[in-house]
Amino acid sequence: MSALAGALVGAAASLVVPIGPLAIGAAAYAGFVAPALWVEARANARRREAERAVAVLVERVHALVAAGRPPETALAILMTRPSGAILLDATLRRAADAYALGAPIFRTLAANARDEGLATCAAFAEELDRARDLGRGSLAVIRERRDALRAAERARSIAAASQVEGKLMLVLVLCYLPALVVLVVIPLFIGLLEGLFS
């Protein structure tokens, strides 16, 4: 459908500007590819949003486990609460439904997160499952994951902050340089030319 729309746009453009059939084919191809690129970009944005929301989930699990709740109960409580990310909420809801039917909570969450491409959530659930199987304290595992996510978020924030200076310089150049040229450089140049010819 979008390829047909692209071909029609190319044909309409060829009526105004003689661009030939090659441009119509290119417009049809662009119309064919553009929706797939848009859908993929949206999916990647949702996945990034869900990966950032996993940090909040880990913080909440840590708070509940540190308060004395078992990790399974803490996770079961939080799987029914909204996390702020649509993809993570859907993954948690599916895992909660499977847990209500008797499936192991950590393995189910890990499998559902892997299916959705949420690597951080899957790794967290696998670490909790492994800690339970090995008899290791879950609070230490949760604390390690929480610290790792905090460090990653801190690094991401520092990287974003380091790009601000370049963007501000670009804004400064694009906004103020034309005004500087019009108000200072051009009158100065005209004054010099008048001085030369008078």
N, C-alpha and C positions, 0 to 999 in steps of 0.2 A: 504494500500500500504506500509506504513512504518512498519506495523506489519510483513508483508511478508518479507520485507528487514531485519528486526531484526531476524526473524526465519532463513533466509538464512545465516546471519552472524553467528548465533549460530550453525547452521549445519556445516558451513565451519570450525568453531573453533573446533567442535567435531571430525572432521576428523584428526586434528592435535593433539589435547589433548582430551583424553577420559573423557568428562564431563557429558555425559548422556542427556536424553531427558528433564529433569527438567531445565537444563540450556538453552536449546533451547526454551522452553516455557517462561522462564524469559526474554530471549532476544526478543522474539516476543512481550511480554507484554511491555517491555521497548520501543520497536519500535512503539507500539501503543500509549503509553502515552507521549512520548517525544515531538511530534509535538504540542499537546494540551498545554503542559507546556511552550513551546517556544512561541506559539501564545499569551498565557495569559501574559507571561512576557513582550512581546512587547506591548500589549495593556495597561498594567500597566505603562510601561515607557512612552508611549504617553500620558496617562492620567496625570501622574506627570508633564510632560513637559507642558501640557496645563494648569494645575493648577498654575504653576509658571508664565506662560504667562498672566494669569488673573491679576496679580499684575501690569503688564505693562499696560494692558487695563484700569484698574482702575485709574492709574496715568494719563493716557491720557484723560480719561473722566473728571477727576478732573481739569486738566489744561484747557480744553475747557469750562467747566461749570464755572470755576472761571473767565474766560475771558468774560463771558456774554452769552454764548450759552445755550439754553434750553437743559435739559438732554436728551430728546428724539432725538433732532437734533445731539447732540454730539455723542450719541451712534450710530445713523444711519450713521454718517460720518465714525466712526471708524470700523463699522462692515464690511465695504468694503475694509479696509486696512489690509495688512498681519500683523499678530501678532507674527509670528515666531514659532508657534506651529500648526501642521497640524490639529489636532483634534479640537482645538479652532477655527481655521480659517473655518473649515467645519461647525461647530456649528453656528458661527456668520453669515456665508453666508446663511445658511438655514433660520435663523431668519430675515436676511435682505430681502430675497426673500418674506417671509410671510408678513413682514412689508410693502413692496412695493405693496402687494395685499390688504392691509387694516387691517391686524391683529394688535392688540396692541403690541407694541415693547417689553415692559418689560416682559409681560406674555409669549410671544412667545419665547423670549430668555431664560427665566427661564425653560420653558417646554423642549426646545431643549437641554439645558445644563443638565437638570435632566436625559433625555434619554441617554446622552453620559456619565453620571457619573461624571460630573463636578460640584461638590457640591458648590465650592466657587463662580463660575460664576452664578449658579442658585440662591444662597442666595443673591448675589449682585443685580441681576435683581428683585428679590422679594422685597428686601428692597426699591429699587427705585419705584416699583409699589405701595407698601404700602405707601411710603412717598407722592406720587402723590395723592393717594386716600384720605389720611388724611389731605392734604394741608400743610404738613410739608416741610421745605426747603430741597431741594435735595442736595444742596451743603454740608450741615452738615452731611447727610447720607453718601455721597461719601467720605467726609473727614474722618469720623469714620472708614469706610471700608478700606480706604487707610492706615490709621495709624495701623489698626489691621494687615493688610497684611505686612506692613513694620516690625512690631514687630515679626511676625511669620518668616519672612525671616531672620531677625537678629538672632533670636533664632536658626534657622536652620544652619546659618553660624557659630555661636558659637559652636554648637554641632559638626559640621564638623571639625572645628579647634581644638576642644578638642581631636579628634581622631588622629590628625597628629602625636603627640608625640609618641604614641604607635606604629604607623606604621613606623616612623623613627627608633625607637628602634629595631623593627623587621628587617628592612633593615640593620641596623648597625650590628646586631648579625649575620644575614645570609651572609653578604658580607665580613665583616672584621674578624669575629671569625675564619673561616677556615684559612685565611692568618696568623693570629696571632698564631694559633696552628702550622702551617707548619714552619713559620719563627722563632718563639721564643720558644714555648713549646717543640717541638720535639728535636731541637738541645740542649736545656737545659737538657732534659731527657737523651739524648745520652751522653752528657758530664758527667752527674751524674753516669750513668752506667759505663762509662770508668774509672771514679775515683774510683768506688767500686771494679772493677776487676783488677786494675793495682797495 
